[in-house]
Amino acid sequence: MFRSIGPVRLAGRRLLRLGGRWQRDSRGATAIEFGILALPFFMLMIGTIAVGLFFFTTFALENAVEQSSRLIRIGQVQQSGMTAAEFKQEVCSRSPGYVDCDGKMRVNVQSYSDFADIVTPSCTDSGGNLIPPASTTYSAGSASEVVLVTVCYEWDFAGKMPFLTLGSMPNGSALIQASTTFRSEPYED
């Protein structure tokens, strides 16, 4: 006897066979797995590069401040009559090439008679923006005085990074500040 199978059962059996074939077929699995993992991987990679560049810039500016400040410490700046612009250029020459010295860097040089008298300068105004160049001070002091050299740099690359917020300034930039304090040597005037 011939028994008839209903159309619903027939469709169900065909779907099971088709599902079994798809279950055994793994040709596109690698592409799907890559698609799932690609975005988090690239986000992690970009974030690692961005944070590394931030720390590189910070340490490079700290090194530039230390090297340039040595000229004040030994009295070379005072004896040669170096101006604020010339000292800023000295810091810039020791900074990485991508640092915008003219528009984004401020250099403060302050001298005091004692370490207890030091007042740390502010790098930002009341709105959180970088202070204008006219607001910086330049006083290299004389022999045996305490000197505070502070460099403020607005790192605008921080505001351009996707998925990562390093900047706290209103325009999204990050403020990098490098300072050094020392007593200048008793050089001869």
N, C-alpha and C positions, 0 to 999 in steps of 0.2 A: 503494500500500500504506500501510496505516496501522500506524505503529510505536508501541508502548506505552512510556511513560516510567515508570520505577520510582518508587515512592513516596519513596524517599530523594532521588533527583535532583529530583523535584518540590518537595520541602520545601526543598532547597538553593537552588533558583532563587527561590523565594518569599522566603527569607531575604535573598538578595542584593538583590532588588528593594526589600524593606523597609529594609535597611541603606542602600541608595542614597538612598531618600527621607529617612531620618533624617540622612544626611550633608549633604544639600542644605538641610534645614530648620534655620534658625539663630534661631528665635524665642525660645528660652530661654537663649541663650548669655550675655546680659548679666546675667541673674539668677544664673547659675552662677558667672560671673567675679566678681560682687560678693560672693557667698557665700564664695568662696575668699580674697578680699582684705580682707574686712570686719574679721575678728578682728585681723590684724596692724596694720591701719590704726588701729582704735580703741585697741589697746594702745599704739601709738606716740603717739597723741594724748593719752591719759590720762597717760602717762609724761612727756610734755613739759609738760603743765599742772602735774603734781605737782612736778617738778624746778623749774619756774619759781616755784611758790608757796614751795618750800623756800628758794630764793635770795632771794626777795622778803622773807620773814620774817627771814632772816639779816641782810640789809642794813638792814631797818627797825629791828631791834634794835640793830645797830651805831650807827645814826644816833641812836637814843634814848639810848644810853649816852653818846655824844659830847656831845649837847646838854645832858643832865642833869649830866654831869661838869663842864661849864663853870661851873656854880654853885659847885662846890667849888673850882675853879681860881681863881676871882675872889674867893673868901672869903665869898660870900653864905650858904652853908650853915653855915659856922662862926660867923659873926656873928649869924645869926638863931637859932642853936641847933636847927637842923633835926634831927629824930630819924631813925632808920633807916627806920621805917615811912613817914615823910613823904618821905624821899628815894626810897624804892621807889615811892611813889605818883607822884613826879615822873617817874621812868623810865616807869612805866605810862601816864601821860598822853601821853607822846610815842610810845608803841608802837601798832601797829595794834589795832583794836578787837577782833579775834578772839583776841588773846593772853590767856591765862588767867593774870593776874598773881597772884592769890591762891594758887592751888594749884600752879602749874607753874613759877613764876619765883623765883629766888634772887638776891639782890644782896649782893655782898661789897665793902666799901670798906676799904682798908688803907692806912696811912700809914707811910712810912719816911724816914730821914734822908738816904739816898743811893740811887741807882739800883741799885748793886751789892747792896744788902741785900734786894731784892725776892724774895719767895717766892710763887709762883703758887698760889692756893687750888684745891683740888679741888672739882669740881662733883658728883662721885658718891662714894658710900660704897664699901666693899669689895665689895659685891654688884653694883655697877654701877647702882644706883638713885640718883635725885636726892637730895642731902643734905637732911636736915630743916631747916626754917627756923631752928631754934635753933642750928644749926651755922654760921650765917653770921656774919661779923664786920663791925663798923661803926666805923671810926676815920677821920674826915675830916681829921685832922691840923690843923696850924696853918700860918702863913705860911711860904713857901719850903720846904715839905716835899714829898717825892715821894709821890704818891698813885696807887694802883692800884685801878681800879673794874672789877669783873668781874660780868657778868650771865650766869646760867646759866638756860636755858629748856628744859623738856622738851616737845618738839613731838610730841604724840601722834598727829597726823594721819599721820605717817610710817608708823605701824603699821597703818593702815587702807587703804592703797593696794593695789589688786590688781596683781599681776605685778611689783611694784617694791619693793625693800627699801632704804630709806634709813636706817632706825633701827638702832642698835647696842646699845640698852639692853635689859635682859631682857624688858620688856613690849612691845618692838617700836618704841618711840618713838625719836626722834632727839634727841641733845643738841646744842643750839645755844648757843655760848658767844661773848659779845662783851665785849671788854676795851679799856681805854684806860689809859695811864700818862702822867703829866705831873708837873711841879713847879708847885705852886701859886704864885700871884703874891705878892709881898711886900706884901700889903694891910695896913692898920692895924687892930690889934685893938681 
